[in-house]
Amino acid sequence: MGYVHAEIQLKNPRLAELKALNVTAMVDTGALMLCIPEHISTQLNLKENSKREVTTADGRTQMVSYVGPLEVIFENRSCFVGALVIGDEVLLGAVPMEDMDLIVSPAHQKLVVNPESPNFPHALVK
C-alpha cells in the first residue's frame, strides 16, 4: 500500500478570529502524534507548551516544540490535540485518528469515517 493523504482543517480554538487552514496531511497509523511544519504553527499563532524529544524514522533524536491546542477537522468529525512542530508536511498520527474514530481503507487507500459509526465517533472506554 502506498502513502495515504487526507484533506483536513486545522484551527486554533483559542483564536476564533483566525481562519482554519485547509491542508493535505499524510496519514500514518504507525505514528502517534499530529506533526505540523513551523509555517503552520506560525499561521495559527500557536504557542509552545513545552519541548519534546522525538526519534525520527532515520533513528535521529531531536528536541522539537510541542504546541496547541489545535482543533483537527475531518468530514463530520473533530478533535482537540497538541502537535509536534517538525518536518515539511502535516502528519496525521493514530491519536487524532482514534479520537475521531477514523480508519484507513486499504481497498481505497484513503482515510474514511468508521462505517460502523457514520454519524458520530465511537470510543471504547472499558
WOHU-V146542 format. One line per field, one symbol per residue. ss: DSSP state (2 for helix, 1 for strand, 0 for the rest). psi: psi as a letter, one per 40 degrees, with the letter a starting at -180 (. if undefined). A space follows every 10 residues. Layout:
ss->???
psi->???
This chain:
ss->0001111111 1000000000 1111111000 0001110222 2220000111 1111100000 1111111111 1111001111 1111100001 1102222220 0111100001 1110222000 000000
psi->haihiihiih iheegdehii hhihhhhhee idihhiiddd dddefiihda iihihideei iihiihiaii hhhhbfiiih iiihhiaeih hhadddddde fiihhddefi hihheegddi iihhf.
